[in-house]
Amino acid sequence: MNASMSLILSVFLGIVCTVTALKEGDCEVCVAVVDKFSQTLTADIKSNPKKIEEKFREFCKGTKSKENRFCYYLGGLEESATGILGELSKPLSWSMPADKICEKLKKRDAQICDLRFEKQIDLNTVNLKKLKVRDLKKILNDWEETCDGCIEKTDFIKRIEELKPKYFSSSSKTEL
């Protein structure tokens, strides 16, 4: 009886472990940000959770879009409503891999793993006429440009075509 109970328990634990483990593509923003952030840390900072938290707050000041939202969820921004930075800093100080850190963070706040990077479009090959106006506006917004007097889709396309040489030399892809 004791052997069968231990077998059932081990099968149950195996199932629980596989269910909580991240799958490929899960928590893509979390894993990317934690990796990017951990690469900015020096050895003396990596060993101190309090210093890691300070550096993370500094790191978050320069983030945009999904990375900024991730910082908000963790408490890395001044306007963050909650703060679970300890769930990031302690495992980082133990040299835990980013995907394992994100597994722990997902247990605390599932929203963290709901963040996804926006798809990439190649402005060399995309037909701007087939994009929605919302997407054309997003391209201009990403470039921090405006389209004064633009009403029709063709106005936005014309403005993007005008600005393309200015931004194309620095990057050939933009997030959409």
N, C-alpha and C positions, 0 to 999 in steps of 0.2 A: 504494500500500500504506500509506503514511504517513497519508494522508487518511482511509482507512477505519478505521485504528487509532484515530485521534483521535475519529472519529465514535462508534465503539464505546465508547471511554472516556467520552465526554461523556454518552452514553445511560446507561451504568452509574452514573456519578456522579449523574445526575438521579434515577435510581431509588433510590439510597442516600439521597439528601437527602429524598425524599418519604416513605420508609419511617421515617426517624428523626424527622421533623417530627411535632409533637403534633396530634392530631385534636381536633375540638370535644368538650369534656367530659373529655378526658384530663387527668390530673394536676390535677383540680379543686381539691383541697385545697392542693397546692403553689402553684398560681397565685394562689389566694385569699390564702394566708398571705404569700407574697412581696409581693404588691400591698399588702396591709394593713400589713405591716412597713415597706415602703419609704416609705409615706406618713407614717410617724412620724419619719422621719429628716430632719434639717436639712441644709442645703447643705454645711456644714463637715464633718459626719460622713459624708455620702455620698461624699466624696472620699478617705476613709481606711479601707481594708479592716479594719484592727485595731479601729478605733472601731465599725465596722459589726458586727463579731463580738461586741464587748462589749454593744452595744445589743441584738443578737439574743438573747443570753443573758438579758438583763433582760426582753425582750419575752416570752420563752418561760416565764418564771416565772408569768405570768398566763394561760396557755393551758389549755384543757380539751379532752378528747375527741380528735378527729382532729387538731386543730392541735397538741396536746401530743405526739401520736405522731409528727407531722412533725418537731417540734423534737427529739425523741428520735433520730430517724434521722439528722438533720444534726449532732448533737452539741451542741445548744443547752441541754441539761439536764445537771445534775451527774451524774445516773445513766446518761447516754448511754455506750454501749459503744464507739462510734467517733466520729470527728469529721471531717466534711468541710465545715466552715464556710467554708473558703477558696473552695470551689466556689460559694458563695453570695455571699460578701463582695466578691470581686474583680469578678465581673460586675456586681454592684450598683454598685460604685464607677465602673464604665465606663458606667453608665446603660443597661444591657442590659434589655430588657423581661422581665417575669416569665415569660412562656411560653418564651422562649429559655433563661432560667436553668433552668427546670424540665426542658427537653430535656437540658441538660448534666448536671443532677442525676440524671436517669433513667438516663443512661449509666453513672454511678457506682454507683447503687443503685436497681434497678427497683422495690423496695418503695415508694419515694416516690410513684410514680404509681399504685400500687394503692389508695391511700387514697381513700375516697369519703365525701362528706357523707351523713349519714342523711337519709331522706326527711322532708319536713315534713308534719305533719297539722294541720288546722284544728279546734280543739276546739269551735268554733261549729257545725260541720256534721257532724262525725264521730259515728257511733253507737258509744258506748263498749261496748255489749253485743257488738258485732261484732269488737272488738279482742281479741287474745290477752292472757292474764294477764301474760305477759312484757312486752308493750307497756304495759299499765296500770302495772306496777311501774316501768317506765322513765320514764313521765310523773311519777310520784311522786318518783323518784330525781332527775330533772332539776330538780324543785322543791325538792330537798333535804328532802323530807318522808318520814315513815314511816307505815306502816299497821299499828300494833300489834294483834295478834289477828286480822288478816285471814287467812282461810283460803280462802274461796270467792271466785269472780270477782265476785259481787255486793257483797262486802265492799270490794273495791278500787274498784269503780265508785262505791259510796256515798261512800267517802273522797275520791275525785277530785271528785265533785259538791259535797261540803262545802268543799273547798279552792278550787274554781274561781273564786269571786268574789275571793278574795285575790290570785290570780295572773293572772286574766284582765284586770284593769285595766292591768297592766304589759305583757303580751304575749298576743296572741290565737293565736299559733302556737307549737308546741313541736316539737322534733326527735324523730323516731322512728326 
